[in-house]
Amino acid sequence: MEPKSIDAKRNGSGKGAEFVTRKNPFVPIIGTSTRPALGDVQMLGIALDKILESECAIIIGQTRDGGALVLTILDGEERHRTYCSNERELDQAISAIVDIYGKP
């Protein structure tokens, strides 16, 4: 897969559409990309809203081999991470986020 070109916004402020571009240290690692697709998760938007409403952050990535999706929630001084290698695990993780962070 060819990288997207963000040359017009290179080395911006890192806010909005002004991306900060740095070299990816994992470039030589090419995976199979068998992770579950985020677009198939209907509750994803709700889960993201709940995390942000709780003043937390979420990092979404994939393992180096591309076999699993990685969800990392930064909640104060705690970091919560889960690996989802199939649709069922991803659905369970998103449901858990809504349950945990949806409570007042």
N, C-alpha and C positions, 0 to 999 in steps of 0.2 A: 504494500500500500504506500503510495506516495504521500509525503507530508503536505498538509495544507499550507499555503503561503500566506503569511501574515506580515510580509515585508513592509507594507505600508504603515503598519502600527508597531514595528520592531522597536524595542527598548523604550516603550512609552512609560506612562506612570504606573501601569498595573491596575488601573481603574477603568471600569466600563469597557469600551472597545479598544483601549490602549494597552495591548498585551505586552508583558515583559518576556522577551525570548532569551532562553539559555539553552546550552547544549544538553541533550538528554544522555545521562550516563548509561542507560540501558539499551542504546541503539543496537549493539551487536546481538542482542537476545531477541530471537524471532520465535514467536509461539504459534500454537495451532489455533488460537482464538476460538475455543469451544465454550467459552463462558456464556451464561444466560444473557439474553438481550433485555436491556432496561425498558425499551419501548413496549414490551409485552406486559409490563406491570402497571395495572390501572391505579393502584394506590400510591404510586411513587410521588406524585405531586403533593398529595396530602401528607405523606411522611416527611417530605422536605420542608413543607410549611410548618409542621409540628416541631421539627428540630430547630428551625430558625426562630419560631415564636418562643422557644425555650432558651434563646440566646446561646445556642450551641452551634457548632460547625460540623459539616460532614465532608469527608474526602471520599470520592468514588474512583476506583481504579481497577486494575486487573493484575493478576499474578504475572510474573515474568514469562511463564510459559503460555499464558493466555487461557488457562484452563478454569479459572475461577474469577468471579467478580469480588472485589474487596470493598467493604463498607467500613469506614473508620469514623466514629463520632467523637468529636472533641467536646467534652462536657466539663468545663472548669479545669481542674487539675487531673481529671480522669480521661483516659482514652479507651473507647470501646471498639473492638474490631471483630468483624466476622467475615468468613469466606463463603461464597455461594457458588457451588459448581454446577447447579442445575436450577431449573425454574421453581421447583418445589422449595428448595432452600432459600431462594431469593424472595419468594412470596412470604415464607415464614419470617424472614428477617424484616421485611417491610411491614408486615402485620405487627410484629413485636415493637418496631419503632413507633407506629401509630398508637399502640396500646400504652407504651411507657411514656412517650413524650406528649401524648394527647391528654393526659391527666393534668388538672390544674395544680 
